Amino acid sequence: MSCKKDEVLAAVAKAKGKVPAVEIIDKGLAAGMNEVGVLFERGKLFLPHVMMAADAMSTGVAELEDEMAGSGASAKLGVIVNGTVEGDVHDIGKAIVSTMLQAAGFEVHDIGRDVPLQNFIDKIKETDADMVGLSALMTTTLQGQKEVVELLKENGLRDKVKVMVGGAPATDAWAKKIGADCYAENASEAVVKAKELLL
């Protein structure tokens, strides 16, 4: 596992052409990033390492974009706005989900972390999104997911926008309770659920 961009790019270049792009991202880049996330949570890696790894992963994914476009993934499956709710600065899991959704052929607008709830609504309107992904990694910020669902209703958008929630404290039961369409435990599951809901 490496956080160094040149080593990641060398590994991507080596696998390119032999392994499908989506598999390189899923089993290579995202798996590595998940590992970085775990080590960070355990205090074995620090934020600069995580930022380096995320940057290396993004660069690796960018290298594979042509190939993914050629594989027919360029026909966009749907438009998704993805972000971590206000008060929560966790970014790794959400960034992996955005990358995986993009790799699967969705048009993803990742609006970052600690996102004011109204910004989700504004971005959904601006991009005419089909789905919104709401990440919360702390029990204290879970409420933000519920509030975005309420805002969607208030803005008359709830019927046309699917809602996916994720993050450590979120569960299927929580998703049902707040009226979200689904809960995804990880990035691979997020892709499966998004396809189920949008295709």
ChimeraX commands (.cxc) that place a marker at each C-alpha (Angstrom):
marker #1 position 0.00,0.00,0.00 radius 0.5
marker #1 position 1.35,3.41,-0.90 radius 0.5
marker #1 position 0.32,7.02,-0.37 radius 0.5
marker #1 position 2.87,8.19,-2.96 radius 0.5
marker #1 position 1.38,9.44,-6.17 radius 0.5
marker #1 position 4.17,8.20,-8.47 radius 0.5
marker #1 position 4.02,4.68,-7.02 radius 0.5
marker #1 position 0.23,4.60,-7.36 radius 0.5
marker #1 position 0.45,5.82,-10.96 radius 0.5
marker #1 position 3.10,3.17,-11.74 radius 0.5
marker #1 position 0.81,0.46,-10.33 radius 0.5
marker #1 position -2.16,1.79,-12.32 radius 0.5
marker #1 position -0.07,1.91,-15.51 radius 0.5
marker #1 position 1.04,-1.68,-14.94 radius 0.5
marker #1 position -2.53,-2.94,-14.44 radius 0.5
marker #1 position -4.04,-0.83,-17.22 radius 0.5
marker #1 position -5.01,-2.87,-20.24 radius 0.5
marker #1 position -4.75,-6.13,-18.29 radius 0.5
marker #1 position -7.39,-5.47,-15.63 radius 0.5
marker #1 position -10.72,-3.65,-16.23 radius 0.5
marker #1 position -10.61,-0.03,-15.05 radius 0.5
marker #1 position -13.53,-0.47,-12.65 radius 0.5
marker #1 position -11.74,-3.41,-11.04 radius 0.5
marker #1 position -8.50,-1.42,-10.68 radius 0.5
marker #1 position -10.48,1.25,-8.86 radius 0.5
marker #1 position -12.57,-1.12,-6.74 radius 0.5
marker #1 position -9.98,-3.75,-5.79 radius 0.5
marker #1 position -6.91,-1.51,-5.99 radius 0.5
marker #1 position -7.40,2.19,-5.37 radius 0.5
marker #1 position -10.58,2.11,-3.27 radius 0.5
marker #1 position -9.41,-0.94,-1.30 radius 0.5
marker #1 position -6.15,0.89,-0.55 radius 0.5
marker #1 position -8.03,4.02,0.45 radius 0.5
marker #1 position -10.29,2.00,2.74 radius 0.5
marker #1 position -7.17,0.58,4.38 radius 0.5
marker #1 position -5.81,4.12,4.82 radius 0.5
marker #1 position -9.12,5.07,6.45 radius 0.5
marker #1 position -8.88,2.16,8.90 radius 0.5
marker #1 position -5.27,2.98,9.83 radius 0.5
marker #1 position -6.20,6.64,10.28 radius 0.5
marker #1 position -9.08,5.71,12.64 radius 0.5
marker #1 position -6.63,3.59,14.65 radius 0.5
marker #1 position -4.14,6.44,14.90 radius 0.5
marker #1 position -1.51,4.63,12.81 radius 0.5
marker #1 position -1.68,7.23,10.03 radius 0.5
marker #1 position -2.27,10.97,10.27 radius 0.5
marker #1 position -4.22,13.48,8.23 radius 0.5
marker #1 position -1.34,14.44,5.87 radius 0.5
marker #1 position -1.00,10.74,4.90 radius 0.5
marker #1 position -4.73,10.55,4.27 radius 0.5
marker #1 position -4.67,13.68,2.11 radius 0.5
marker #1 position -1.70,12.29,0.13 radius 0.5
marker #1 position -3.47,8.97,-0.35 radius 0.5
marker #1 position -6.70,10.66,-1.46 radius 0.5
marker #1 position -4.76,12.79,-3.93 radius 0.5
marker #1 position -2.92,9.73,-5.25 radius 0.5
marker #1 position -6.20,7.87,-5.61 radius 0.5
marker #1 position -7.84,10.75,-7.51 radius 0.5
marker #1 position -4.86,10.91,-9.86 radius 0.5
marker #1 position -5.04,7.15,-10.39 radius 0.5
marker #1 position -8.76,7.36,-11.20 radius 0.5
marker #1 position -8.12,10.25,-13.61 radius 0.5
marker #1 position -5.64,8.01,-15.47 radius 0.5
marker #1 position -8.41,5.47,-16.01 radius 0.5
marker #1 position -11.13,7.87,-17.14 radius 0.5
marker #1 position -10.46,7.38,-20.88 radius 0.5
marker #1 position -10.72,3.64,-20.52 radius 0.5
marker #1 position -13.94,3.91,-18.53 radius 0.5
marker #1 position -15.40,6.20,-21.16 radius 0.5
marker #1 position -14.48,3.62,-23.78 radius 0.5
marker #1 position -16.16,0.84,-21.84 radius 0.5
marker #1 position -19.56,2.41,-22.32 radius 0.5
marker #1 position -19.55,3.83,-18.82 radius 0.5
marker #1 position -19.75,7.27,-20.41 radius 0.5
marker #1 position -23.50,6.91,-20.93 radius 0.5
marker #1 position -24.42,8.62,-17.67 radius 0.5
marker #1 position -26.62,6.48,-15.45 radius 0.5
marker #1 position -27.90,9.40,-13.41 radius 0.5
marker #1 position -26.83,12.55,-11.59 radius 0.5
marker #1 position -25.86,12.28,-7.93 radius 0.5
marker #1 position -25.03,15.02,-5.42 radius 0.5
marker #1 position -22.84,13.63,-2.64 radius 0.5
marker #1 position -21.57,15.25,0.54 radius 0.5
marker #1 position -20.94,15.03,4.28 radius 0.5
marker #1 position -23.52,16.93,6.31 radius 0.5
marker #1 position -22.92,20.11,8.28 radius 0.5
marker #1 position -20.87,19.77,11.46 radius 0.5
marker #1 position -19.06,16.67,10.20 radius 0.5
marker #1 position -15.58,16.92,8.69 radius 0.5
marker #1 position -15.11,13.25,7.82 radius 0.5
marker #1 position -14.33,12.92,4.16 radius 0.5
marker #1 position -12.60,9.64,3.33 radius 0.5
marker #1 position -15.56,7.28,3.04 radius 0.5
marker #1 position -17.61,9.83,1.16 radius 0.5
marker #1 position -14.74,10.52,-1.27 radius 0.5
marker #1 position -14.42,6.79,-1.99 radius 0.5
marker #1 position -18.18,6.52,-2.60 radius 0.5
marker #1 position -18.05,9.48,-5.02 radius 0.5
marker #1 position -15.14,7.93,-6.92 radius 0.5
marker #1 position -16.80,4.52,-7.16 radius 0.5
marker #1 position -20.10,6.00,-8.34 radius 0.5
marker #1 position -18.22,8.01,-10.95 radius 0.5
marker #1 position -16.34,4.91,-12.07 radius 0.5
marker #1 position -19.65,3.07,-12.42 radius 0.5
marker #1 position -20.89,5.74,-14.84 radius 0.5
marker #1 position -22.83,8.19,-12.68 radius 0.5
marker #1 position -22.32,11.93,-12.94 radius 0.5
marker #1 position -21.25,12.84,-9.42 radius 0.5
marker #1 position -21.13,16.29,-7.85 radius 0.5
marker #1 position -19.14,15.89,-4.63 radius 0.5
marker #1 position -19.82,19.02,-2.60 radius 0.5
marker #1 position -17.36,18.16,0.16 radius 0.5
marker #1 position -17.62,17.88,3.92 radius 0.5
marker #1 position -19.27,20.00,6.63 radius 0.5
marker #1 position -21.82,21.08,4.00 radius 0.5
marker #1 position -24.60,23.49,5.09 radius 0.5
marker #1 position -27.86,21.61,4.56 radius 0.5
marker #1 position -29.37,24.18,2.20 radius 0.5
marker #1 position -26.36,23.69,-0.11 radius 0.5
marker #1 position -27.54,20.14,-0.82 radius 0.5
marker #1 position -30.88,21.52,-2.02 radius 0.5
marker #1 position -29.25,24.29,-4.08 radius 0.5
marker #1 position -26.90,21.81,-5.77 radius 0.5
marker #1 position -29.73,19.35,-6.47 radius 0.5
marker #1 position -31.69,22.14,-8.19 radius 0.5
marker #1 position -28.62,23.39,-10.08 radius 0.5
marker #1 position -27.66,19.95,-11.44 radius 0.5
marker #1 position -31.19,18.52,-11.74 radius 0.5
marker #1 position -29.92,15.58,-9.66 radius 0.5
marker #1 position -31.69,12.21,-9.48 radius 0.5
marker #1 position -30.17,11.27,-6.14 radius 0.5
marker #1 position -28.45,12.73,-3.10 radius 0.5
marker #1 position -25.88,10.90,-0.95 radius 0.5
marker #1 position -25.70,12.07,2.67 radius 0.5
marker #1 position -22.74,11.00,4.79 radius 0.5
marker #1 position -22.55,11.41,8.57 radius 0.5
marker #1 position -19.84,9.80,10.68 radius 0.5
marker #1 position -20.95,11.02,14.10 radius 0.5
marker #1 position -24.21,10.36,15.95 radius 0.5
marker #1 position -24.46,14.11,16.57 radius 0.5
marker #1 position -24.55,14.88,12.84 radius 0.5
marker #1 position -26.96,12.10,11.81 radius 0.5
marker #1 position -29.80,14.55,12.40 radius 0.5
marker #1 position -28.54,16.52,9.39 radius 0.5
marker #1 position -29.52,13.62,7.13 radius 0.5
marker #1 position -33.08,13.77,8.46 radius 0.5
marker #1 position -33.19,17.55,7.99 radius 0.5
marker #1 position -32.13,17.29,4.32 radius 0.5
marker #1 position -35.02,14.84,3.73 radius 0.5
marker #1 position -37.35,17.43,5.33 radius 0.5
marker #1 position -35.89,20.21,3.15 radius 0.5
marker #1 position -36.44,18.09,0.03 radius 0.5
marker #1 position -40.11,17.77,1.01 radius 0.5
marker #1 position -40.42,21.50,1.69 radius 0.5
marker #1 position -38.93,22.29,-1.73 radius 0.5
marker #1 position -41.22,19.81,-3.51 radius 0.5
marker #1 position -38.23,17.71,-4.59 radius 0.5
marker #1 position -38.68,14.57,-2.51 radius 0.5
marker #1 position -40.66,12.68,-5.18 radius 0.5
marker #1 position -38.00,13.10,-7.85 radius 0.5
marker #1 position -34.81,12.76,-5.80 radius 0.5
marker #1 position -33.71,9.48,-4.23 radius 0.5
marker #1 position -31.92,9.71,-0.88 radius 0.5
marker #1 position -29.04,7.45,0.15 radius 0.5
marker #1 position -27.53,7.72,3.63 radius 0.5
marker #1 position -24.23,6.34,4.91 radius 0.5
marker #1 position -21.64,6.65,7.64 radius 0.5
marker #1 position -20.72,4.64,10.73 radius 0.5
marker #1 position -23.76,5.48,12.91 radius 0.5
marker #1 position -26.30,5.19,10.05 radius 0.5
marker #1 position -28.28,1.95,9.60 radius 0.5
marker #1 position -31.09,0.53,7.48 radius 0.5
marker #1 position -33.48,1.20,10.35 radius 0.5
marker #1 position -32.35,4.85,10.52 radius 0.5
marker #1 position -32.79,5.25,6.75 radius 0.5
marker #1 position -36.37,3.93,7.03 radius 0.5
marker #1 position -37.10,6.09,10.08 radius 0.5
marker #1 position -36.15,9.36,8.34 radius 0.5
marker #1 position -37.76,8.42,5.03 radius 0.5
marker #1 position -34.55,7.91,3.02 radius 0.5
marker #1 position -34.61,5.42,0.12 radius 0.5
marker #1 position -31.63,3.37,1.19 radius 0.5
marker #1 position -28.60,2.95,3.40 radius 0.5
marker #1 position -25.22,1.84,2.03 radius 0.5
marker #1 position -22.57,0.37,4.29 radius 0.5
marker #1 position -19.66,0.92,1.90 radius 0.5
marker #1 position -18.72,2.21,-1.55 radius 0.5
marker #1 position -19.39,-1.02,-3.43 radius 0.5
marker #1 position -22.83,-1.28,-1.84 radius 0.5
marker #1 position -23.50,2.39,-2.66 radius 0.5
marker #1 position -22.98,1.62,-6.35 radius 0.5
marker #1 position -25.29,-1.40,-6.23 radius 0.5
marker #1 position -28.02,0.53,-4.39 radius 0.5
marker #1 position -27.72,3.56,-6.68 radius 0.5
marker #1 position -28.15,1.33,-9.74 radius 0.5
marker #1 position -31.16,-0.41,-8.14 radius 0.5
marker #1 position -32.83,2.93,-7.42 radius 0.5
marker #1 position -31.99,4.82,-10.59 radius 0.5
marker #1 position -31.95,2.25,-13.41 radius 0.5
marker link #1:1,2 radius 0.2
marker link #1:2,3 radius 0.2
marker link #1:3,4 radius 0.2
marker link #1:4,5 radius 0.2
marker link #1:5,6 radius 0.2
marker link #1:6,7 radius 0.2
marker link #1:7,8 radius 0.2
marker link #1:8,9 radius 0.2
marker link #1:9,10 radius 0.2
marker link #1:10,11 radius 0.2
marker link #1:11,12 radius 0.2
marker link #1:12,13 radius 0.2
marker link #1:13,14 radius 0.2
marker link #1:14,15 radius 0.2
marker link #1:15,16 radius 0.2
marker link #1:16,17 radius 0.2
marker link #1:17,18 radius 0.2
marker link #1:18,19 radius 0.2
marker link #1:19,20 radius 0.2
marker link #1:20,21 radius 0.2
marker link #1:21,22 radius 0.2
marker link #1:22,23 radius 0.2
marker link #1:23,24 radius 0.2
marker link #1:24,25 radius 0.2
marker link #1:25,26 radius 0.2
marker link #1:26,27 radius 0.2
marker link #1:27,28 radius 0.2
marker link #1:28,29 radius 0.2
marker link #1:29,30 radius 0.2
marker link #1:30,31 radius 0.2
marker link #1:31,32 radius 0.2
marker link #1:32,33 radius 0.2
marker link #1:33,34 radius 0.2
marker link #1:34,35 radius 0.2
marker link #1:35,36 radius 0.2
marker link #1:36,37 radius 0.2
marker link #1:37,38 radius 0.2
marker link #1:38,39 radius 0.2
marker link #1:39,40 radius 0.2
marker link #1:40,41 radius 0.2
marker link #1:41,42 radius 0.2
marker link #1:42,43 radius 0.2
marker link #1:43,44 radius 0.2
marker link #1:44,45 radius 0.2
marker link #1:45,46 radius 0.2
marker link #1:46,47 radius 0.2
marker link #1:47,48 radius 0.2
marker link #1:48,49 radius 0.2
marker link #1:49,50 radius 0.2
marker link #1:50,51 radius 0.2
marker link #1:51,52 radius 0.2
marker link #1:52,53 radius 0.2
marker link #1:53,54 radius 0.2
marker link #1:54,55 radius 0.2
marker link #1:55,56 radius 0.2
marker link #1:56,57 radius 0.2
marker link #1:57,58 radius 0.2
marker link #1:58,59 radius 0.2
marker link #1:59,60 radius 0.2
marker link #1:60,61 radius 0.2
marker link #1:61,62 radius 0.2
marker link #1:62,63 radius 0.2
marker link #1:63,64 radius 0.2
marker link #1:64,65 radius 0.2
marker link #1:65,66 radius 0.2
marker link #1:66,67 radius 0.2
marker link #1:67,68 radius 0.2
marker link #1:68,69 radius 0.2
marker link #1:69,70 radius 0.2
marker link #1:70,71 radius 0.2
marker link #1:71,72 radius 0.2
marker link #1:72,73 radius 0.2
marker link #1:73,74 radius 0.2
marker link #1:74,75 radius 0.2
marker link #1:75,76 radius 0.2
marker link #1:76,77 radius 0.2
marker link #1:77,78 radius 0.2
marker link #1:78,79 radius 0.2
marker link #1:79,80 radius 0.2
marker link #1:80,81 radius 0.2
marker link #1:81,82 radius 0.2
marker link #1:82,83 radius 0.2
marker link #1:83,84 radius 0.2
marker link #1:84,85 radius 0.2
marker link #1:85,86 radius 0.2
marker link #1:86,87 radius 0.2
marker link #1:87,88 radius 0.2
marker link #1:88,89 radius 0.2
marker link #1:89,90 radius 0.2
marker link #1:90,91 radius 0.2
marker link #1:91,92 radius 0.2
marker link #1:92,93 radius 0.2
marker link #1:93,94 radius 0.2
marker link #1:94,95 radius 0.2
marker link #1:95,96 radius 0.2
marker link #1:96,97 radius 0.2
marker link #1:97,98 radius 0.2
marker link #1:98,99 radius 0.2
marker link #1:99,100 radius 0.2
marker link #1:100,101 radius 0.2
marker link #1:101,102 radius 0.2
marker link #1:102,103 radius 0.2
marker link #1:103,104 radius 0.2
marker link #1:104,105 radius 0.2
marker link #1:105,106 radius 0.2
marker link #1:106,107 radius 0.2
marker link #1:107,108 radius 0.2
marker link #1:108,109 radius 0.2
marker link #1:109,110 radius 0.2
marker link #1:110,111 radius 0.2
marker link #1:111,112 radius 0.2
marker link #1:112,113 radius 0.2
marker link #1:113,114 radius 0.2
marker link #1:114,115 radius 0.2
marker link #1:115,116 radius 0.2
marker link #1:116,117 radius 0.2
marker link #1:117,118 radius 0.2
marker link #1:118,119 radius 0.2
marker link #1:119,120 radius 0.2
marker link #1:120,121 radius 0.2
marker link #1:121,122 radius 0.2
marker link #1:122,123 radius 0.2
marker link #1:123,124 radius 0.2
marker link #1:124,125 radius 0.2
marker link #1:125,126 radius 0.2
marker link #1:126,127 radius 0.2
marker link #1:127,128 radius 0.2
marker link #1:128,129 radius 0.2
marker link #1:129,130 radius 0.2
marker link #1:130,131 radius 0.2
marker link #1:131,132 radius 0.2
marker link #1:132,133 radius 0.2
marker link #1:133,134 radius 0.2
marker link #1:134,135 radius 0.2
marker link #1:135,136 radius 0.2
marker link #1:136,137 radius 0.2
marker link #1:137,138 radius 0.2
marker link #1:138,139 radius 0.2
marker link #1:139,140 radius 0.2
marker link #1:140,141 radius 0.2
marker link #1:141,142 radius 0.2
marker link #1:142,143 radius 0.2
marker link #1:143,144 radius 0.2
marker link #1:144,145 radius 0.2
marker link #1:145,146 radius 0.2
marker link #1:146,147 radius 0.2
marker link #1:147,148 radius 0.2
marker link #1:148,149 radius 0.2
marker link #1:149,150 radius 0.2
marker link #1:150,151 radius 0.2
marker link #1:151,152 radius 0.2
marker link #1:152,153 radius 0.2
marker link #1:153,154 radius 0.2
marker link #1:154,155 radius 0.2
marker link #1:155,156 radius 0.2
marker link #1:156,157 radius 0.2
marker link #1:157,158 radius 0.2
marker link #1:158,159 radius 0.2
marker link #1:159,160 radius 0.2
marker link #1:160,161 radius 0.2
marker link #1:161,162 radius 0.2
marker link #1:162,163 radius 0.2
marker link #1:163,164 radius 0.2
marker link #1:164,165 radius 0.2
marker link #1:165,166 radius 0.2
marker link #1:166,167 radius 0.2
marker link #1:167,168 radius 0.2
marker link #1:168,169 radius 0.2
marker link #1:169,170 radius 0.2
marker link #1:170,171 radius 0.2
marker link #1:171,172 radius 0.2
marker link #1:172,173 radius 0.2
marker link #1:173,174 radius 0.2
marker link #1:174,175 radius 0.2
marker link #1:175,176 radius 0.2
marker link #1:176,177 radius 0.2
marker link #1:177,178 radius 0.2
marker link #1:178,179 radius 0.2
marker link #1:179,180 radius 0.2
marker link #1:180,181 radius 0.2
marker link #1:181,182 radius 0.2
marker link #1:182,183 radius 0.2
marker link #1:183,184 radius 0.2
marker link #1:184,185 radius 0.2
marker link #1:185,186 radius 0.2
marker link #1:186,187 radius 0.2
marker link #1:187,188 radius 0.2
marker link #1:188,189 radius 0.2
marker link #1:189,190 radius 0.2
marker link #1:190,191 radius 0.2
marker link #1:191,192 radius 0.2
marker link #1:192,193 radius 0.2
marker link #1:193,194 radius 0.2
marker link #1:194,195 radius 0.2
marker link #1:195,196 radius 0.2
marker link #1:196,197 radius 0.2
marker link #1:197,198 radius 0.2
marker link #1:198,199 radius 0.2
view
